[in-house]
Amino acid sequence: MKRFNLLTGLVAILAIAPSLALAEELSPGDTGWMLTATALVLFMTLPGLSLFYAGLVSSRNVLSVLMQCFSIACLATVLWVIFGYSLAFSDGGAGNPWIGGLGNLFLAEVGRDAMSGTIPETVFAMFQLTFVIITPALVIGGFAERMRFPAMLWFTALWITLVYLPVCHWVWGDGWLAEMGVLDFAGGLVVHLTAGVAALTAAIMLGPRDGFPGRLMPPHNLTLSVMGAGMLWVGWFGFNAGSAVAANGDAGMAMLVTHISAAVASLTWMISDWVYFGKPKVLGIITGMVAGLGSITPASGFVGPVGAIVIGLSAGFVCFVVTNAVKQKFRIDDSLDVFAVHGIGGALGTILCGIFVAETFGGAGLGMGVTMGSQLTTQVIGVLAVLVWTGVLTAVVIKLVGFFTPVRADADEELAGLDTSQHHETGYHIR
């Protein structure tokens, strides 16, 4: 009888062995978390960033900003499915360090049963798509209220293809920066530095809005911006903690340090406003929050609470100074301060990550044989490479777009507002 029971048990184990193997391969916990994180990141753009930006522009341009964010989400999705995911994450043949291959066009290899680590590849592809959506949506803040809608669509399509996809492959697709050992947990280089540099380049090439800098251009509805800022803060947990691509300790730490940095940077910017302008400003505290979130992004899975505090302090102060310098000293009309907040913040966090990743500061630790000095050097190389590539290629893209359609709205269109001149609609009907 005992032999019979033992034999029955062995047969039962063999019968369920395939399902056990599948259970070890597919993690329901990881998959559930990544589905949630993906929804959170899309929530950052629609409606988070959309409302944040919409409140900052004038009332005659509120719909144009909302339309741009919404249409970018649609356009980026189509490009990602057709060729974007393949170029960013496919091998490209012999481990191409510059760009991926074309073997996964139309997500040909992303089937129902395809896996990416412990989650379905469909989930990974969708998660990465949300990053493609928000990055060019951030860029529009640099040329808000003056780029024509057809030009914006052309710009977005070419910019994703020529700037975002190569940089994404370099850092996250086993490209040359990844091989060098650059640390970018959730997009300090791939998202924030590219967006910030592109916004600055576009602002310079398009020129300032009429009346800049002499005429005051205050936000038309800070209430909308505060609502959007709150959505960004919550959505950012998916952005950073989701980049662990697992429900594990890295995700937990990423969420914690993300919140710490945002809070510290918000207070730092608010106090800077208070000292410099004499009053604590609502616009300042929400802008400081974004600076803190953008700066902790590359470091979020690598540093501990101490690093988060230092990065938040640095972001709140440095980005505050740069914001005022860009507009007051250099007279560059980066309409919504994308370069000062995202560009500088992304670079700052990427570089400081090279310091606070060390176990001494509560970080995850440096790699075998890697010193703090060598990691810092690697981080700086990554920042410079992405900065130069983005600046040059963004200028090329704007020139190319000019061959297809006028890039900037003319004086009458700008005076009437892009809501009316580009869409024949208005955001508010006052009776």
Buried (B, 14 or more C-beta within 10 A) or exposed (E): EEEEEEEEEEEEEEEEEEEEEEEEEBBEEBBEBBBBBBBBBBBBBBBBBBBBBBBBBBBBBBBBBBBBBBBBBEBBBEBBBEBBBBBBBBBBEEEBBEBBBEEBBEBEEBEEEEBBBBBBBBBBBBBBBBBBBBBBBBBBBBBBBBBBBBBBBBBBBBBBBBBBBBBBBBBBBBBBBBEBBBBBBBBBBBBBBBBBBBBBBBBBBBEBBEEBEEEEBEBBBBEBBBBBBBBBBEBBBBBBBBBBBBBBEBBEBBBBBBBBBBBBBBBBBBBBBEEEEEEBBBBBBBBBBBBBBBBBBBBBBBBBBBBBBBBBBBBBBBBBEBBBEBBEEEEBBBBBBBBBBBBBBBBBBBBBBBBBBBEEBBBBEBEEEBEBEBBBBBBBBBBEBBBEBBBBBBBBBBEEBBEEBEBBBEEEBBEEBBBBBBBEEBBEEEE
